Amino acid sequence: MTEPRQRPRRGQGELEALVLSALREADGPVTAGWVQERLGDDLAYTTVITILTRLLGKGAVTRERVGRSFAWTPAADEAGLAARKMRKVLDAESDREAVLASFLTGLGPDDERLLRDLLDQAHGEGED
């Protein structure tokens, strides 16, 4: 008797990234069925719903009722999602100053310059 071949296990967050990518490719809000179709038949509909629900809990997607189903939309672009993750990590730490200082000392010169420019722009916009 032959053993069924198992697919390699996906990495942590890989399915969430695939679902978010599919949502970004859409022209507007889409159903879980659309996402499932886009990602391929080997992904169960219930798995897609589970991933979308987790992403909703993380604030990465929004949903609106359409008939008896929901239509899903990404809440932000990739940069916005990365920024949300960074804030979440920062908010979880008790010593924000130490975390930010450690982050800054790990930046390369180009990133440090970019961050300074962005901070200058943000301060300049607040002075109008």
N, C-alpha and C positions, 0 to 999 in steps of 0.2 A: 504494500500500500504506500502510495507516495504522500509525502507531507505537503500541505498547501504552502506555497511560497508567500512569505510575509514581505510586505513593503518595508523599506527602511523607515524608521520612526522619524517624524519631522522634528526639527529643532523647536525649542521654546519660542513662541511668538511667531513662528513661520506662517501658520494658518491665518493669524490675525493680520499679518502683513499682506498676505495674498488677498484676503477679503477687502482690506482697505484699498489696495491697489485696484481691485476690480471696481470698487465704488467710485474711485477717482476717475476711472475711464468712462463712467456712465455720463450721459448727457443731463441727468437729473436724478431725482429719487427713484430707486429701484427696489424690487421685491427680493426676498431671500431666494426665491426660485430663479430669478434672473442671475443672482450671484452664483448659485449652484451650477447653473448652466454654463456660465462664463468660466468657472474653475474646473469643470470636468465632472464626468459621471461618477468617478470613484469617491466623491465626497457626498456623504449623506445629507439630505435636507435638514435633518435634526441637528447635525453638526454645524451647518451654516447658521442656523437659528441660535445655537449655543454661542458661537463665536460673535455673532452680531450683538447678542444680549450682553456678553462680557464687554465688548467694545462700548456699548451704550453706558454700562456701569462706570467705565473709565473716562467717559466724556469724549470719546473719539468719534462717535457717530451720533446722529439724531434720527428719530423716526417719526412718521406721521401716519395716522390711520387712513387707509384707503380701502373702503369696503370692509371685508372681514380680515384683511391682512394689514401689514405695515409696509411702508415704503421707507427705505433707508438712505441716508446721505452722510458723507464724511463731515465731521464737525469742523475740521481744519485741514490745511495742507500739511505736508510732511514736516515743514519747519515749525508749524504751530504745534504739531503733536510732539515733536522733540522738545520744544520749549516747555510744554505742559509736563513732560516727564522730568525735565530738569527742575522745575519748580516743585514738583511732588517730592523729589529726593531732598531738595533743600528744606522744604517744610517739615520733613520727617526728622531733621537733625536739631539738636538743642542749641548748638553753638554755630549759628549761621555765619558769623564773622570768620570763624576758623575754616568752615567749609569753603566759603567764597575766597578766602586768602589762599587756601590750598589749590583751589581751582585755578586762580590767577597765576600762581607761580608755575603751574604746569603748562601754561599756554606758550606757544612759540611766538616769536616776535611779530609775525604777520597777523596772527589771531589777536595778540595784545593790541596792536595798532588798530585793527578793525573794531575791537571792543571799545577802545578809547574814542574812535570816531563816532560810533553809534551812541555812546553816552553823551558826547558833545552835541550831537544832533538832537537827542532827546531833551537835553537841558535847553538848547536853543529854541525848540518848539514850545516849551513851557513858558518862555519869557515874552511871548507875543501879547 
